Amino acid sequence: MTTTSTAVYWDPYDPAFAADPYPTYRRLREEAPLYYNEKYNFYAVSRFADCERGLPDWKTFSSAKGGILELIQSGIEIPPGTLIFEDPPIHDIHRKLLSRVFTPRRIAQLEPKVRDFCVRALDPLVGERRFDLIEAVGAEMPMRVIGMLLGIPEADQAGIRDLADGKLRTEDGGQMDFSEGAILSGETFGEYVDWRRENPSDDLMTDLLTAEFTDENGQTRTLTRDEVLTYVTVVAGAGNETTGRLIGWIGSTLARFPAARAELVADPSLIPGAIEEILRFEPPGPFIGRYVTQDVEFHGQTVPAGSAILFVAAAANRDEEQYPDPDAFDIRRRISQQLTFGLGGHYCLGAALARLEGRVAMDEILRRFPSWEVDWDSAKLAQTSTVRGWETLPLVVG
């Protein structure tokens, strides 16, 4: 097996790297643009150009075995309809169906509800000297929004979120357990799907139950119950964890850069650009896994067929070949392309929703709290092998 430079070491499961991975990412780009980790038997590329080349190339870098390192290496069979873990042509059929019900109109209609939630969550905190942004907004808003989209009763939404988060959580240095494929089980939503079938409404779950499409066999039909469950599980999982982390990065990044925060308070029209810069600067999903279907070369070295490879989007987002002064946080930066939501056929369907939630949350937070500090000693980063973000983020207002 071809190996690369041993001067730099990177372990995606080690929480010591999670606190500030960017010096290591810089060394990967400079010293080992094709990196091999012998302990966990995976390759990684960290330069923007390599990620830009590889992510859209589904024939070489397949999603069919999953997008998470442990899942790729587990060998478990992934249920049909898990479109984030599929390749064309079946991926394109399933994605087209979901994009028909995950429309810009439906996303835009959510903004007043998202804003109303932020108002209700933040207004009681006005006058407080200290509060946890994750507890108040980050852990709540994405789950409420996904619940609104799917038609999950508000009383049940927190339980659904906790189940999804629990499946993603790992111990320090640990990996997810895919031994029984439980993380992909959609039965959590079974009773909601069954009830919604008998009681249709204006929500995404009803649309999935009733939408007709032409499947890979040329048959025009609606989705089966199991297929609907898989879709709902994918939407709920993908839309909850990462967007919650984005809200945490808003709080911590603006605390680190108070001059930028003051600009945003003075001119809220800069907020959409600031969200884009935070997504580049601190992406909640730092790397994207793929299965290598055929021998492929990077930087004069071969990645053999059958390997797992990570495209380190968080490193590529700070590649000086792509972004001037990439380690600077610049809310006025012109960003033509970033990799936080992926690239190519698997570009995140929920990107517009995540941007909406981030934009509204930042706006409403800054309206009420134009300045704050973080109690860094009490802040805690969440430990998972798929996302990076704050589990607790106490803000001290003043």
C-alpha angles and dihedrals in degrees: 000000000000114000131195138205116329094196093093124046126197127180114183090200097053112100089206088074094046095068092066114352096165100090088053091046090052090052090049091054092047104035107023111020085166104042127187123199109202096190094059097023100233139125126222137194121199109177119100094233092053093049091045089052098044108038097065092043099090094164091065100026106041128197093195094099094045140274097254121082095231091047093050090051096043096073093216119150113253116220118250112260095040087123096180085062099046139088130218138310093032091036092055092051093050095042092050090053093051093044088056090062097032092065131165088243092057091046092049091050089060096062097086090049092048090050092047090053091050091050092051092046098045105035094071089054095058107114093024116122094211140019140156109252092201093053093044101043117347097063094037113040101057091048092049092048094049088046090054091049095049099037097244110160111254092238091061100043098089092052091051091050093050092051092051093046092048091056091053098045119101135183120251108295091000136125134228116268110237095164093119098022089241094149089065096047113119098188089104086079097040098106092047092052092048092048093045091051088062095037109040120194141168097282140105094258091058091047091053091050094051106032115113120214141163110252130211090276093055092254119139109221147124125263120277120240091257091050092051090050090052093049092048092048092051093049094046095047097043094045100047113047103039097044091050089054090051090059090052091051089052089058098044098040095049089049089055092048107040094165090060090046091053090052090053092049090051094044116025090181085080092063098092090053091047091054089052091050093049089051089054096040099045109015112192091216104050101182141022122213128217138175115238110230099185138016109283133181130228122175094346094308130104127238103201124227111265094039128126115233132190121211101209101214093175090059094043090051088063098044109136089211088066104031128036111236091357097185091059118095106228119173090191094054115132106231115190095170137006132168103225092106094037128245138260125008093350096053105144112272089204096055093108091049093049091050091049093051092046093048095049093044093051092047095050094043093051092047090061103027113034092173138023144151128221122238091227094183090062097038116103130197116223114244114222131130094232107042137033122209149105122304091183126014113175111199120203108207124211 
